[in-house]
């Protein structure tokens, strides 16, 4: 067994084990820490395949921003996770059915496209040699030419999800002072300032 194969099995085993601990840990803070460990091992697997750009993006974006944000939110919010998980058993059969269907679809796709002898023999390298074009340039060529429409659709889906989250969580409470931009712009010096003459002995 070569050194690269040894590191592959090491990263893969730790990634799968930490991913399982994300859903198995009782403490939500520990779950986020296991998620960060999963991202680090996934970045190691990317490095082994020569995709150093994806490895750095995974560390910078997901570990440096998303996972840390999750950790701060979990630590700052006093969420009763036992109450949230109380009704999970009622939906467990439906969740198991959906998971089984997704797993079956993945097996069919992999068996029909990856392990088929004809497809495996006719496959080509997705990127050129590093001497001709760097990994980042090849990834940009594929992403912004062949898959530009899918990239734009993904951006629109994220935008709609962000707007939907804002609309669903926005609550208008009574007796709270809010800014009125039109009223602020229409203010004049006469309406912005009021001079009150207070007689001696009648002040606060």
Secondary structure, DSSP 8 states (H G I E B T S, - for coil): --HHHHHHHHHHHHHHHHHHHHHH-SSHHHHHHHHHHHHHHHHHHHHHTT-HHHHHHIIIIIIIIIIHHHHHHHHHS---HHHHTTTTGGGHHHHHHHHHHHHHHHHHHHHHHTS-HHHHHH---SS--TTTS-HHHHHHHIIIIITHHHHHHHHHHHHHHHHHHHHHH----TT-----HHHHHT--HHHH-------TT---
